[in-house]
């Protein structure tokens, strides 16, 4: 994205990776930067929306007040998977099995406040399922134990789960997107598989500018990025990383972020999730 945007703007765009604290370090730096369009945040907006609800006392910035959305650029779908030892072939059978065995089905996650964990919490609360959460420090250990049968189910990003699904080591039950995805075309959506309306839970990525950045700058950046995202080579490279292009305008991005904040706030409250 930085390379393509550099050519479009005829000015070098430098990627400065400010990792740490679930993305909060980089976000805080951008929030405090001049609102001149020269400093932007490319971030995991879903994680930032969760952090805003989970770490309210710790986070020093407001996702809504301290930023102006440029656009949403893409999403990473999640997929509900089970270890093949679980005697279910589809989501309806899984729900029936979980209700017949309350508290016995374990589900892994890559962390306490990970989108994967919260997606499963949302799912189980909407269906009234009693599942036992087993947190891990990262997707790698969680997937290892899921494949090994130490835990039985998980909501995981498609990129992390795909090879295990293709190898028959995990059984996919449903994807969390509004529509089926090209990487798993035979796997139904949660809405298709369960009847739950409007279940659309993804890990969303987008670009934010400091609050107060002039609208003319926001509109110029967003228009250029929209064109970049339409290029087949960009879409192909993003899909290789498991990211599906999903452009949203500045105004639509603001609405989506507002909706994510409310959605994850309810999940955090319902599941009584506390920050580590």
N, C-alpha and C positions, 0 to 999 in steps of 0.2 A: 504493500500500500504506500509506504514512504517513497519507494522508488518511482512508482507511477505518478504519485502526487507531485513529486519534484519536477517531473517533465511537464505536467499540466500547468503548474504554477510558475514554471521557469525559475524556480528557486529551490535550493536544496532543502529537503525535509530530513531532519536527523532523528533517528529512532533512539531514544534514551530510555533504556530499560531500568525503571526504578522498582525493583522487586521488593517484596517483604510486607509482612503484616496484612496478608490477604488483599494486596493492592492499595491499601490505605495510604502508604507512604507516597506513592506516585500521585494519587488523587489529591492528597492534601497539598502537595507542591504545586499542582496545576491550579487548584482552587485559589491559591494565594498569588498566582502569577498575574502580570498585567493583562487586561482584557483587550488585547490588540490583535489577536488571531495568530500570534507567533508561537504560542505554547498551547498544545492540545493534549487531551487525554484519550488514548485508545485503550478502552478498558472492558473488563467483563462486567457489564452493567447489571446482570443478574446477581453476581456476587456482591457488588456494591449495594444493591437493593436489599439483599439479605443482611449485610453488615450494618446497614442503617437501622435495622430493626433489632439486631442481635447485640450490637456493641454501641448502644446509644450514648453511654457515658464516656466511651473511649474515643469515638470518632470526633475529629475536630472540624469537620466540614458537613454541610448539608447538600445532599445530592440534588435537591430541587432548588435551593436558594443560592448556592455557590457556583452553579454551572448552568450553561446554556447548551442544550443538545444541538449538535451538528447533524448527526444522523445515526440510525442503527444500520450496521453494515451486514450483519450475518448472525446466524444462530447455530448452535450445536444441539442436535436432538438427543434425547435420552431414550433408553430402551429398558423395559422391565424384563429381566431374565431370571431363570431359575436353574439350579443344578439339576441335571437330568435324573437324579435320584428322586426328586419330588414327583409323585405320581399324578402329574397333570400335563395336558397337551395344549391347553389354551387358557385364556384369561378367565373364562366362566368357570372352568374346572378349578383354577387356582383359587378363585373367590370362595367357591363351595368348600374346598379343602381347608382354607384358612378359617372359615367359620365353623367347620367341624372340629378344628384343632386349635382353639384359641390359646394364644400365648406360646405356642410351640414352634411356629415358623420364625426363624431368625432372618433378619435382613441386615446386610452390611452397608456401610457408607464410607466414603473417603475422608470424612471428618464431621464434627458435630454440626457445623453450619453450612456444609456443602450443599449445593443445589440438588445433588443426587439424593441426599438424605431427606431434604425438605419436600422433594417431589413424591417420595414414598410416603412421607407423613401426610401430605395432602390427600394422596390416593386412599390411604387406609382410613383416614377420618371421614372422607366422603362416603366410603362403603361400610364403615363400622367394623373394620378388621382389627383384631388384636394381634399385632406382630411385635417381636422383640428386636430392638435396635442394637447392633453390635458395631461401634465406631472403630475405624482404623485411621492410621496416619498416612493417608494417601490411597490412591486407587490401586496401585500395584499390590500391596499386601492384601487389600480387600478382595481383589480379583483372584489372587492366588488361593485364598481360603475358600472363596466361592466355588472355584473350579475343583478344589480338593474336597468339597462337601462339608467343611467345618461350619460354614453358614450356608443358607439354602436359597436366598433370593437377594436381589439388589436392583436398584434403579441406577443405571450407569450411562455415561456418554457413549454414543454409538462408536466413535473412534476407539475407545478403550475396550469395548466388548466385541467388536466386529470379528476379529480373528478367532476368538473363542467360539463364537456362534458358527462361523464357517467351518470350524474343525469339529463341530458337534459336541464341544465340551460344555456349552451353555445352551439353554433352550429359550428363544425369545418369545415373549407373550404379547407385547404391544409396544408401540412407540408413542412418545408423549406429545407428538406434534398434531396440528389440526388436520394435516393430510399425510398420507403415506410418503415414505422417503425412497429415493432411488437406490440407496445402498441395501435396503431391506424391503423390497417391493411387495413381498408376500406376507409381511407382518402387519397386522391391522393397527390402527390407532387405538388409543384408550377409549375414545368415544365410540368407535365402531365395536370394540370388543366388550364394552360394559354398558353402553348407553348413557354414561356420564356426559352431560352436555358441555361443550366448549372447553374440554380439557386440552390445554395447549401450554405445556411447561417445557421450556427450553433454556439453555444457557446462552444468553444474548450478549453480543458484542457491539460496541458502538463508539462514537467519537463525541467528546464533550469539549466545550471551550469555557473559559472562566466567565462567570456571570457578568453581564454588561458589555460583552463583545458586540460591536455594532452589527445590526441585522444584515447589512450589505456584505460584511465579511462572512457571516454564517451562511448566507445564501450562496455566495460564490464557492465556498468550500464544499457545501453540500451538493451543489450542481456538478462540480468537478468530480467528486467522489462517486456520484451516481453514474456518471459516464464510465468511470474506471471499472465499477462493479459490473457493467454490462459487457465487458470484454471477456470472450470465452477463455482466454489463457488465465485471467484472474480468477474466474469462477472455478476453473479446473484446479488451479493451485490451492484455492481455499477448500475445495471439496476433498482434496488429498489430505488436508489436515482435519477433515471432518466438519468443516464449517460450510453451511449452506447460505448463499447470498440471500439477504432479506432486507433490502433497502427500505428505510422509512425516512420521510422528510423531517425537518426540525420539529414541526408542530406535532406530527404523528409520533415522533420519538419521545417528545415530552409527555404525551398522553400515555404511551406504553410504559415509560418509567414510573409515572404516577400510579398506573395500575399494578405494576410489579411491586412497588412499595406497599400498597394496600394488601395485595395478595399474600406476600411473604410475611407481612405483619400478622395477619390472621393465622397463618400456619405456625409461626413462632409462638404465638399465644396459645393456640389450641394444643400444641404438642408440648408446651411448657419447656421450650428449648432455652438453655442457658449457654452463654459464651464460655469457652474453655478458660 
